[in-house]
Structure formats: structure tokens, C-alpha cells
Amino acid sequence: MPRNRRKPRGKKKNVANQKKQEGTEVTSSSSSSSSDDLKLQGNKAFAAGDLTKALDFFTQAITNDPKNGALYSNRSAVYAKLNNWGKSLEDAEKTIEVKDNWAKGYFRKGYACEKLLHYQDAYVAYQNGLKVDPDDKGLQSASKDLAKLLEELKISQDEVAKSTPDNDKFEAMCQWLRDGGAQFPKLYLQYYSEDYRGVHCLTKIPPNDVVLYVPLKQIMTSEVAKASAIGQSIITRKVDLRSKHSYLASFLLQEKHKEISFWDPYLNILPIYYANMPIFFKEDLLSWLTGSFSLHKISDRIDALRKEYDNIRRGIPEFNKFHLEDFVWARLVVITRIFGMVIDGHKTDGLVPYADMLNHKRPRETSWTFDSNRNGFLITTIKHCARGDEIFDSYGRKCNNRFFVNYGFSLEENDDSEALIQVEVPRKDKHYRTKIRLLGGGDEYARREFQIPASYREKKGKAFFSFLRFIHAQDSELLMFSSGDEFKLEDIEPISIRNEISCLITIARVCKKHLAAFPDTFEEDEKFLASGKLKMYSNERNAVIMRRGEKKVLTFFTNLAMKAIKFLGMEWKDLKRTAARCYKTDDPIDYYIAAVVVPLVKKS
């Protein structure tokens, strides 16, 4: 609020002492007129939402009048609007330094400390402000609310400490994090089983609330790994790694085998075994996956890890002190806990202690980022969380096969489940050689695998249909591929009713073949899961959920083929009445009917 120069001096003081706890202040001062003008312009820019200009004006004013507490308070408010709480706190402390009898500075400090998760410091600031002005309503309210929160957190932490397995190890890591500047006062860890745990709320948490901060020095980044002794050995000896994750995995092994490591508190809470990971399943557990393409994924993963281990120890003989089992363990730690982030404009990744304990859920309930202002990793809530609620991260959209093979769990409901479908150019096709030539020239190109969800909307689904349209093209239909300069195998639109029916017949045949490879049907899996006979979070239950998802996709394409073939055989005058309903639903089969079948029949 700009100062009115026509008011008498006493009136100025009254305006200056108004308790507007949010926003900039106007107080009487002995500053030069240039500082007053700059302050006035800063206030106007702040009110207009132009924070960059406001920051510039207040900074210039402070340069001219460095003993003006209101200027520091105003700039603190601007930094608060920018969520730069470290700078906001610095200016709040400067406000108190130059004007320690003004309650506003203490409020600014307390508010910034709260946002930085320094609750005890915030409470002290509010209390000091009340000593200056006991009647300040903003300070009274903030102090009361924070006292209630601190009491609730203390009670909750005492309750949790009594029920947490391995509490000594976990608390040692938490103390190590706190000593390094990390903050997570509203969170606690809860175990559901020996291998399964989650992070919960000690108190209710509103949306847009930072619940965890981990400084860069306590994040095990790929840069830290590459700069280490083992990382430099990999680089200088030019070991051609199959995966960038092997840098961090090798660094984990290096630090774990040291007598004393800075990372010991974090290393000590990492799982010793990964009994929930399918690469460790014995025959009894693997039998639950009969018919599933996950068996091939598991085998491929084991083979890839063995080759990477051999690759590193060939290039670095001293790596032989680690066994294959050690390397596999380290790679599992990395893949199940890693975060991608941007630090100083550089895209990288790393292991973030405590943050890596949040479980997955979609839609996401939190967001995370590396904040350059605070030089650390932040997790912020998106929705309201009640006391005791589990708080989730999101691993993004992934099929259950990927969750299962990579992370050792399956989602009960996952619309992104996928199945692996194999199709090939028929050998008896009279245009077989022409098609093989267009595909690349060798018989090995005749067969393709498509890992696809139950949707024609998705790029993967369209690429699947596109390949089928190609392999079923006949005579003149092939001319569009052999003579076209822009031929893209994954982007072929519907060609004709005959061609599309041939594609659908192939889909129905192949999907039924894949379904027949499973000992149990989709309906039997549904009943088995509903019976409650399988222990929650168990490997067996995860396996059934995962294979059920595959069967759901295969059944979807079988049903789509049957319905679409029927519609493709109808006259337009009959189809248009039936198809009109397809435009009004979200059903993925109806989408295919509207997008593909209707235009083909109408055109014919």
C-alpha cells in the first residue's frame, strides 16, 4: 500500500502499524526520497503480481536505505510469493536485526521457518514476536496453530516409535538426514509385512504442503558415483556399460564394503533380500506365471544382469571381489528407488533417502522436484491427507508386467495392463517375398512382437493394427507401400473392409491361442482373487493380478474382433443406426467401431 504524503505524520504511523500479515508494508522512515519512491514502485509491482520488478525495486531501495526494516520485510514477502523460503527467511531475520521491536519481522521469520519445515524455530519466532506485541492477532493465531501441531506430532511420534520394526536402524538414518539438514516432520514409516512398508502422515496435511526436503549432499546422484574411485575406474578403463544404472550400483557396492562410509545410515536400512522380485522366484512361484510373457521378461532380466556383471569385471579386475549376487542386489536397489531430476540445468538421477520409501499410486497425490533455490529435493502434496493416511508417490503409467518384473508388485486395478502378441507374414502369402523385401530383406523380419494395452487409441495399439494391415495387403493394395516415399510401417491407416476383416480374424486367432496357454481363465482368476485365499501383498497374489491383466487385454481384442467383423459385414443403412451409440460412450471397442469400422463401411 503506497504512503499518502498528504497525511500528517501521526497518520502515517497508524497506516504503517496495520497488521497485514500477508503482503508488503508501508512504514514511516528516515529513508531518502529515492528509497520512498522505489518502495512505492515495489508495492505497486507487488500488488500487480509482477514479482520480478517488485524484487528489483525493493533491492534498490535497500541499497539506498539499508537500515529500513520495512524494506527487508517487503522483500521477504516477495520471496515468499516466489516460494524462495530461504531468501524470505534471510530478509525476515534482517528485518528483526534492524527493527527488533516490530512484530512483523517475527511473523515473517516464523512463516518462512514453517515453510522450511523448521517448526521449532518457527514457534520460537512467533513467541518472540508476541513478546514485542502481545495483541498481534496474526502471531497469536500462528503460534496457537503451531503449538497444536507440535503437540500432535510429539504424541504421534511416540506412538510410532513403539510399533516400528528395526526402529533403531531407521531412526539412525532419520537422525543422519536431520543432521544433514533434511526435514520431514509430518511423516512416519509403517510396516505391513517383512518386505512391504509405506510412509504415513503424523497429522493432517493440506494440499501444496512440502512434506519432505533432502539436501543435495544427502542424495546419491550418478555424478557422485562417477566421481568416486569405482566410477573413475569404469570411465578411464572405458567399460562399455549396458545400463547407466550400473554406475550407482557399483558405487553402492564400493560404499557397502568400506569399513566406514558417509552413506552407512542409508545403506543399513536397505533390504538385505528382495524376496518379492520375480528374478529370485523358484519353480513353485514361477509356476503361477505359466502362459505369461513375464517369464521371458524375467529370464531376459537375469541374463542382462549377468552380462553386465561380467562386462564390468572383465574391464576392472578388482571388481571380482564382488559376487554376481552382490551386483544384482545393488542394481535392484537402484531400479526400485531411483529418481530422475534436473540439477543446475543438467538432467541426472539419484537415490533420495526417505523419499524412496513412498509407494506408488495413480493418479498421483504428491509431486517431487529438485529445487535449485534450496539446493535439495522436495516432495509436495497435491491433495489433502488425513492423519494416519499413507502418502504416495507415482511411478508414472506402467503396465503391471513392468511393475511386477521391475518392482515386485502388481496394481489391483491397472488400465495400463498389456499383453504380448506375436504376428507374422504368412509363408503361403503369394506376396511374401515382396513384403519381406519391404520389411528389410530377410525372413527374420517376417515376425513381430507387440506389447500393447487394451486400446486402439494408444500409439502401441495403432502400430499393431498398422502391421497387420500391411501383412494382409493384397495385389493393388501393396502399391501404396512399394511406390510411396513416405511409407511408415507403424502408421498405416485402414485400407479396405476385406483387409480389416483379415486383420481382425488374425487378432482373434492369435489372442485365443495366447489365452489357451494359461492353465486358468480370466474368470477363474477373478474368482480366486475375490475369494481372499491369497495373502495380501504376497508374491502369489501379485502373480495372479499380473497374469489376469494379460488375459483381460487378450480377451478385449478377441471381443473387439468379433464385434467389428459383424459390423463390417453390415450395409451402411443398417450400421449407421447401430453405430450412432458408439460416439456417445467411452468404451474402447466403441471407439474402434467409430474410428475405423464406420468410415470403411460408409466409404464402401
FIMARVEX-708185 format. One record per residue (C-alpha): residue in one letter; x, y, z; residue number from 1. Coordinates in steps of 0.001 Angstrom, whole numbers, plus 500000, padded with zeros to 6 digits. Layout:
% residues N
> A  X  Y  Z  NUM
...
//
This chain:
% residues 604
> M  500000  500000  500000  1
> P  501609  503337  498946  2
> R  502081  506001  501604  3
> N  499868  509111  501267  4
> R  502210  512096  501544  5
> R  499332  514488  502395  6
> K  498554  512707  505654  7
> P  500020  514084  508868  8
> R  502967  512204  510330  9
> G  500903  510550  513067  10
> K  498537  509149  510474  11
> K  501450  507618  508603  12
> K  502407  505710  511705  13
> N  498890  504284  512054  14
> V  498935  503030  508456  15
> A  502359  501544  508957  16
> N  501222  499581  512010  17
> Q  498274  497878  510330  18
> K  498543  494105  510839  19
> K  498548  492846  507283  20
> Q  500473  489639  507773  21
> E  500499  488831  504053  22
> G  501945  491320  501581  23
> T  504190  494334  501713  24
> E  504319  497058  504365  25
> V  504442  500830  504402  26
> T  506032  502457  507431  27
> S  507383  505876  508217  28
> S  511146  506029  507938  29
> S  514028  508390  507652  30
> S  514975  506996  504267  31
> S  515753  509255  501327  32
> S  513042  510227  498869  33
> S  514589  507905  496273  34
> S  514105  504952  498625  35
> D  510498  506027  499250  36
> D  509881  506197  495507  37
> L  511463  502797  494932  38
> K  509436  501329  497786  39
> L  506260  502819  496299  40
> Q  507059  501292  492891  41
> G  507856  497962  494558  42
> N  504495  497985  496340  43
> K  502684  498683  493074  44
> A  504554  495920  491245  45
> F  503817  493500  494100  46
> A  500108  494350  494035  47
> A  500082  493873  490248  48
> G  501721  490447  490586  49
> D  504955  491481  488863  50
> L  507256  489876  491414  51
> T  510450  490257  489390  52
> K  510036  494023  489239  53
> A  508972  494207  492885  54
> L  512107  492319  493886  55
> D  514271  494675  491860  56
> F  512671  497835  493311  57
> F  512952  496654  496930  58
> T  516563  495560  496399  59
> Q  517462  499000  495028  60
> A  515635  500663  497930  61
> I  517574  498551  500445  62
> T  520829  499579  498798  63
> N  519850  503232  499370  64
> D  518433  502698  502859  65
> P  519953  499534  504455  66
> K  518572  500346  507933  67
> N  514906  500298  506855  68
> G  513265  497192  508320  69
> A  510066  497584  506272  70
> L  512056  497209  503058  71
> Y  513506  493864  504166  72
> S  510028  492778  505275  73
> N  508590  493701  501886  74
> R  511293  491825  500022  75
> S  510758  488853  502341  76
> A  507109  488862  501252  77
> V  508137  488860  497583  78
> Y  510463  485903  498133  79
> A  507621  484129  499935  80
> K  505396  484602  496889  81
> L  508204  483109  494801  82
> N  508436  480139  497204  83
> N  512067  481015  497834  84
> W  511770  480425  501561  85
> G  515493  480534  502251  86
> K  515748  484103  500940  87
> S  512478  485010  502635  88
> L  513923  483844  505951  89
> E  517165  485798  505406  90
> D  515225  489024  504876  91
> A  512946  488307  507824  92
> E  515994  487918  510073  93
> K  517425  491141  508650  94
> T  514106  492846  509420  95
> I  514440  491783  513059  96
> E  518086  492811  513150  97
> V  517376  496409  512123  98
> K  513964  496689  513800  99
> D  513694  494236  516679  100
> N  510675  495952  518235  101
> W  508422  495290  515219  102
> A  506201  492188  515349  103
> K  506033  491858  511580  104
> G  509642  490662  511298  105
> Y  508968  487811  513718  106
> F  505870  486780  511810  107
> R  507816  486767  508561  108
> K  510540  484642  510154  109
> G  508090  482179  511681  110
> Y  506169  481787  508418  111
> A  509360  481146  506414  112
> C  510586  478650  509020  113
> E  507282  476775  508802  114
> K  507601  476508  505044  115
> L  511162  475234  505501  116
> L  509738  472625  507937  117
> H  511707  474126  510857  118
> Y  508712  474036  513188  119
> Q  510543  474583  516475  120
> D  512338  477641  515073  121
> A  509017  478932  513741  122
> Y  507371  478560  517142  123
> V  510223  480426  518852  124
> A  509910  483244  516296  125
> Y  506173  483572  516908  126
> Q  506687  483615  520668  127
> N  509380  486295  520386  128
> G  507023  488354  518250  129
> L  504312  488116  520906  130
> K  506751  489474  523487  131
> V  507034  492567  521294  132
> D  503305  492826  520583  133
> P  501124  490501  522715  134
> D  497972  491709  520927  135
> D  499087  490826  517381  136
> K  496268  488614  516035  137
> G  498375  487049  513270  138
> L  501066  485967  515693  139
> Q  498516  484722  518200  140
> S  496809  482543  515589  141
> A  500028  481222  514049  142
> S  501527  480431  517464  143
> K  498380  478624  518623  144
> D  498108  476506  515460  145
> L  501778  475574  515514  146
> A  501704  474650  519216  147
> K  498791  472309  518475  148
> L  500704  470753  515560  149
> L  503875  470257  517609  150
> E  501942  468550  520383  151
> E  500178  466287  517882  152
> L  503461  465397  516198  153
> K  505097  464579  519530  154
> I  502267  462251  520544  155
> S  502204  460592  517117  156
> Q  505971  460101  517001  157
> D  505920  458443  520427  158
> E  503187  456044  519240  159
> V  505015  455180  516033  160
> A  508352  454570  517768  161
> K  506790  451751  519788  162
> S  505481  449858  516745  163
> T  508183  450178  514069  164
> P  510411  447122  513369  165
> D  514126  447857  513086  166
> N  513359  451238  514603  167
> D  516980  451725  515684  168
> K  518277  451450  512111  169
> F  515539  453604  510689  170
> E  515845  456244  513384  171
> A  519627  456320  512853  172
> M  519030  457112  509190  173
> C  516445  459760  510080  174
> Q  518867  461386  512514  175
> W  521603  461296  509876  176
> L  519230  463046  507489  177
> R  518219  465655  510071  178
> D  521852  466301  510992  179
> G  522481  466988  507324  180
> G  519583  469434  507095  181
> A  516800  467179  505788  182
> Q  513252  467824  507026  183
> F  510190  465501  507152  184
> P  508453  466293  510478  185
> K  504956  465176  509426  186
> L  505881  461714  508121  187
> Y  506485  458274  509605  188
> L  507163  454765  508316  189
> Q  504720  451892  508801  190
> Y  505423  448209  508080  191
> Y  502680  445973  506637  192
> S  504838  442872  506278  193
> E  508520  441996  506420  194
> D  509084  443173  502833  195
> Y  506392  445815  502484  196
> R  506118  449247  504108  197
> G  504765  452698  503402  198
> V  505067  456305  504515  199
> H  502176  457796  506505  200
> C  501062  461181  507841  201
> L  501553  462030  511525  202
> T  498964  464781  511202  203
> K  496557  466158  508631  204
> I  498390  467745  505723  205
> P  496826  470293  503348  206
> P  497433  470429  499586  207
> N  500556  472242  498330  208
> D  502419  471478  501555  209
> V  506094  470481  501369  210
> V  506378  467296  503412  211
> L  509971  466298  502711  212
> Y  513224  468099  501949  213
> V  516541  466322  501354  214
> P  519648  468455  500623  215
> L  521854  467606  497660  216
> K  524722  466381  499843  217
> Q  522499  463517  501048  218
> I  521371  462451  497567  219
> M  523405  459673  495967  220
> T  523482  461007  492407  221
> S  525038  459454  489312  222
> E  527580  462292  489426  223
> V  528656  461215  492920  224
> A  529023  457647  491644  225
> K  531009  458668  488561  226
> A  533357  460862  490609  227
> S  534132  458011  493030  228
> A  537039  455589  492730  229
> I  534934  452841  491144  230
> G  533218  455327  488848  231
> Q  536530  456701  487624  232
> S  537790  453169  487009  233
> I  534764  452453  484815  234
> I  535308  455692  482892  235
> T  539101  455623  482495  236
> R  539134  451954  481509  237
> K  536333  452647  479034  238
> V  533973  449936  480229  239
> D  531000  449970  477875  240
> L  528084  449711  480309  241
> R  524776  448252  479143  242
> S  522905  450419  481667  243
> K  523683  453807  483235  244
> H  522299  452380  486498  245
> S  525469  450309  486824  246
> Y  527416  453400  487935  247
> L  525231  453764  491027  248
> A  525099  450013  491596  249
> S  528898  449804  491548  250
> F  529151  452789  493878  251
> L  526705  451143  496301  252
> L  528908  448048  496422  253
> Q  532028  450143  496936  254
> E  530490  452032  499865  255
> K  528862  448958  501400  256
> H  532211  447180  501585  257
> K  534039  450103  503190  258
> E  534739  449881  506915  259
> I  533224  453339  507374  260
> S  531189  455221  504771  261
> F  529338  458523  504874  262
> W  526374  456601  503444  263
> D  526265  453916  506173  264
> P  522997  455118  507813  265
> Y  521267  454872  504422  266
> L  522919  451595  503426  267
> N  521884  449999  506718  268
> I  518156  450413  506045  269
> L  518267  448970  502518  270
> P  516686  445499  502162  271
> I  519070  442589  502560  272
> Y  516936  440392  500305  273
> Y  514406  441111  497584  274
> A  512185  438087  498057  275
> N  509353  439842  496211  276
> M  511383  440248  492996  277
> P  510496  437653  490317  278
> I  514134  437161  489261  279
> F  514574  435279  492571  280
> F  511453  433114  492205  281
> K  511923  429349  492386  282
> E  509919  426870  490309  283
> D  506958  426840  492711  284
> L  506422  430592  492308  285
> L  507264  430662  488606  286
> S  504530  428072  488015  287
> W  501981  430770  488883  288
> L  503136  432573  485736  289
> T  502631  429720  483250  290
> G  501481  431213  479952  291
> S  502573  434740  480852  292
> F  505129  436649  478802  293
> S  506584  437823  482134  294
> L  508538  434534  482239  295
> H  510512  435724  479211  296
> K  510981  439180  480743  297
> I  512311  437617  483950  298
> S  514718  435412  482017  299
> D  515895  438362  479921  300
> R  516472  440437  483064  301
> I  518593  437713  484696  302
> D  520627  437320  481516  303
> A  521174  441083  481149  304
> L  522373  441454  484757  305
> R  524798  438561  484396  306
> K  526245  440006  481189  307
> E  526658  443452  482760  308
> Y  528429  441973  485785  309
> D  530814  440005  483563  310
> N  531339  443098  481426  311
> I  532467  445211  484400  312
> R  534734  442626  485985  313
> R  536472  441972  482662  314
> G  537319  445669  482434  315
> I  538046  446124  486145  316
> P  539686  443009  487673  317
> E  539311  444353  491233  318
> F  535528  444191  490741  319
> N  535880  440399  491118  320
> K  535775  440854  494896  321
> F  532016  441388  494425  322
> H  529879  438375  493602  323
> L  527131  438314  490991  324
> E  524559  438225  493797  325
> D  526046  441440  495215  326
> F  525784  443199  491870  327
> V  522205  442020  491310  328
> W  521258  443307  494766  329
> A  522791  446707  494016  330
> R  521056  447005  490653  331
> L  517722  446165  492290  332
> V  518283  448883  494879  333
> V  518838  451371  492076  334
> I  515955  450405  489818  335
> T  513417  450280  492658  336
> R  514459  453591  494249  337
> I  515892  455919  491611  338
> F  514516  459398  490844  339
> G  515168  461427  487731  340
> M  515848  465126  488338  341
> V  517430  468248  486909  342
> I  520292  469790  488913  343
> D  521919  473025  487723  344
> G  520293  472560  484330  345
> H  521730  469047  483977  346
> K  519423  466040  483691  347
> T  520526  463313  486056  348
> D  519197  460761  488537  349
> G  519907  459520  492028  350
> L  518822  457768  495215  351
> V  516984  460047  497643  352
> P  516842  458667  501212  353
> Y  513336  458559  502738  354
> A  511736  459803  499517  355
> D  512403  456376  498000  356
> M  510155  454717  500592  357
> L  506897  456125  499236  358
> N  504742  453563  497429  359
> H  503146  454040  494020  360
> K  499610  455224  493307  361
> R  497830  456839  490374  362
> P  496535  459423  489997  363
> R  499460  460949  491820  364
> E  498946  462537  495229  365
> T  502336  464230  495526  366
> S  504799  465936  493217  367
> W  508572  465953  493510  368
> T  511341  468066  492105  369
> F  514856  469283  492744  370
> D  514601  472898  493948  371
> S  517656  474930  492955  372
> N  516736  477694  495435  373
> R  517027  475265  498331  374
> N  519610  473028  496639  375
> G  517614  469965  497559  376
> F  514865  467505  496698  377
> L  511266  468345  497651  378
> I  508063  466316  497861  379
> T  504856  468397  497911  380
> T  501291  467223  498484  381
> I  498693  467647  495749  382
> K  495649  466655  497807  383
> H  494542  466802  501428  384
> C  495909  463940  503536  385
> A  494314  462938  506839  386
> R  496215  461896  509948  387
> G  497340  458291  509532  388
> D  496845  458223  505749  389
> E  499522  456630  503620  390
> I  501145  459219  501386  391
> F  502033  458078  497881  392
> D  504395  458856  495054  393
> S  503682  457928  491417  394
> Y  505986  455847  489253  395
> G  504003  457019  486223  396
> R  501906  454994  483772  397
> K  503226  451460  483503  398
> C  501756  448062  482734  399
> N  501515  445524  485559  400
> N  504147  443368  483892  401
> R  506676  446166  484288  402
> F  505640  446871  487876  403
> F  505849  443153  488635  404
> V  509204  442345  486993  405
> N  510974  445606  487920  406
> Y  509483  446459  491311  407
> G  507934  443252  492654  408
> F  504287  444321  492918  409
> S  501116  444477  490823  410
> L  498303  447015  490937  411
> E  494876  445581  491742  412
> E  493329  447820  489077  413
> N  495516  448970  486223  414
> D  494055  450186  482926  415
> D  497573  450199  481507  416
> S  497996  446413  481673  417
> E  499491  444955  478500  418
> A  499784  441637  476698  419
> L  502461  440424  474295  420
> I  501010  439444  470927  421
> Q  503075  437865  468142  422
> V  502082  438092  464471  423
> E  503891  437312  461223  424
> V  503617  437448  457451  425
> P  502080  434098  456379  426
> R  504551  431936  454406  427
> K  501799  430955  451978  428
> D  501113  434607  451124  429
> K  501692  434986  447362  430
> H  503291  438381  448059  431
> Y  505542  437018  450830  432
> R  508855  437937  449165  433
> T  507678  441422  448237  434
> K  506575  442087  451801  435
> I  509792  440700  453276  436
> R  511780  442965  450965  437
> L  509751  445973  452126  438
> L  510296  444945  455756  439
> G  514073  444775  455440  440
> G  515081  441858  453253  441
> G  515344  438752  455469  442
> D  512945  436085  456782  443
> E  513731  437231  460344  444
> Y  511719  440385  459628  445
> A  508529  438425  458965  446
> R  507637  438144  462644  447
> R  506910  440984  465060  448
> E  506006  441192  468750  449
> F  503693  443869  470091  450
> Q  503302  444616  473791  451
> I  500032  446519  473826  452
> P  497262  447739  476166  453
> A  493538  447164  475653  454
> S  493075  450210  473456  455
> Y  493105  451281  469828  456
> R  493634  454901  470897  457
> E  497153  454239  472134  458
> K  500134  454514  469789  459
> K  501102  450912  470543  460
> G  497653  449627  469562  461
> K  497640  451561  466296  462
> A  501132  450294  465426  463
> F  499856  446722  465970  464
> F  496910  447225  463607  465
> S  499180  449020  461135  466
> F  501492  445996  460830  467
> L  498512  443678  460414  468
> R  497140  445857  457588  469
> F  500496  445582  455885  470
> I  500807  441793  456117  471
> H  497220  441331  454858  472
> A  497553  443773  451943  473
> Q  496937  442149  448574  474
> D  497566  442985  444921  475
> S  496890  446675  444216  476
> E  496867  447480  447946  477
> L  500620  446801  448012  478
> L  501268  449574  445522  479
> M  500751  452195  448221  480
> F  503765  450763  450058  481
> S  506099  449839  447189  482
> S  505713  453172  445396  483
> G  505324  455517  448341  484
> D  508250  457646  449501  485
> E  506651  458225  452917  486
> F  505900  454601  453808  487
> K  505820  454142  457587  488
> L  505060  450652  458800  489
> E  503675  451833  462135  490
> D  501322  454426  460661  491
> I  499133  452633  458084  492
> E  495506  453732  458123  493
> P  492584  451328  457402  494
> I  492797  450123  453788  495
> S  489601  448237  452977  496
> I  486853  446149  454548  497
> R  488462  442945  453260  498
> N  491848  443916  454652  499
> E  490456  444955  458051  500
> I  488425  441748  458420  501
> S  491580  439730  457672  502
> C  493389  441687  460416  503
> L  490590  441031  462903  504
> I  490455  437310  462112  505
> T  494197  437110  462794  506
> I  493786  439026  466066  507
> A  491020  436700  467287  508
> R  493013  433601  466351  509
> V  496282  434745  467928  510
> C  494656  436063  471135  511
> K  492730  432817  471636  512
> K  495985  430909  471187  513
> H  497713  433042  473828  514
> L  494761  432622  476224  515
> A  494854  428850  475757  516
> A  498472  428813  477030  517
> F  497257  429813  480514  518
> P  496093  426950  482802  519
> D  493357  429198  484255  520
> T  490847  431504  482587  521
> F  490360  435199  483250  522
> E  487095  434420  485083  523
> E  488833  431843  487304  524
> D  491498  434391  488239  525
> E  488772  436893  489149  526
> K  487080  434391  491463  527
> F  490393  433332  493000  528
> L  491328  436916  493870  529
> A  487855  437629  495261  530
> S  487946  434521  497469  531
> G  490543  436016  499821  532
> K  492602  432809  499771  533
> L  495722  434666  498693  534
> K  497551  436733  501289  535
> M  497539  440460  500567  536
> Y  500826  441714  499008  537
> S  502087  438121  498623  538
> N  504100  437037  495595  539
> E  501355  434605  494618  540
> R  498700  437308  494669  541
> N  500889  439705  492680  542
> A  501436  436963  490088  543
> V  497707  436293  489711  544
> I  496901  440012  489424  545
> M  499590  440416  486778  546
> R  498533  437423  484646  547
> R  494874  438416  484981  548
> G  495774  441768  483405  549
> E  497289  439999  480383  550
> K  494185  437874  479948  551
> K  491988  440958  480180  552
> V  493868  442549  477257  553
> L  493730  439369  475156  554
> T  490011  438995  475883  555
> F  489446  442634  474943  556
> F  490977  442192  471478  557
> T  489097  438937  470960  558
> N  485792  440673  471718  559
> L  486741  443690  469602  560
> A  487450  441405  466630  561
> M  484155  439549  466937  562
> K  482046  442702  467210  563
> A  483910  444589  464491  564
> I  483754  441699  461977  565
> K  479981  441587  462427  566
> F  479654  445345  461861  567
> L  481979  445331  458856  568
> G  479599  442884  457173  569
> M  476593  445210  457530  570
> E  475107  447603  454983  571
> W  475647  451288  455763  572
> K  471921  451934  456176  573
> D  471782  449275  458905  574
> L  475098  450136  460555  575
> K  474559  453865  460961  576
> R  471681  453372  463398  577
> T  473683  450887  465490  578
> A  476948  452824  465280  579
> A  475382  456112  466396  580
> R  475666  454903  470002  581
> C  479407  454321  469636  582
> Y  480077  458067  469514  583
> K  478433  458594  472898  584
> T  480410  456164  475076  585
> D  483930  455854  476476  586
> D  484070  452145  475670  587
> P  487367  451392  473830  588
> I  485682  448893  471498  589
> D  483094  451511  470533  590
> Y  485965  453890  469832  591
> Y  487422  451442  467306  592
> I  483986  450977  465711  593
> A  483557  454742  465348  594
> A  487145  455434  464223  595
> V  487660  452506  461823  596
> V  484557  450438  461051  597
> V  482080  453262  460373  598
> P  484324  455138  457869  599
> L  485145  451890  455990  600
> V  481515  450800  455649  601
> K  480326  454312  454797  602
> K  483027  454615  452119  603
> S  482149  451255  450576  604
//
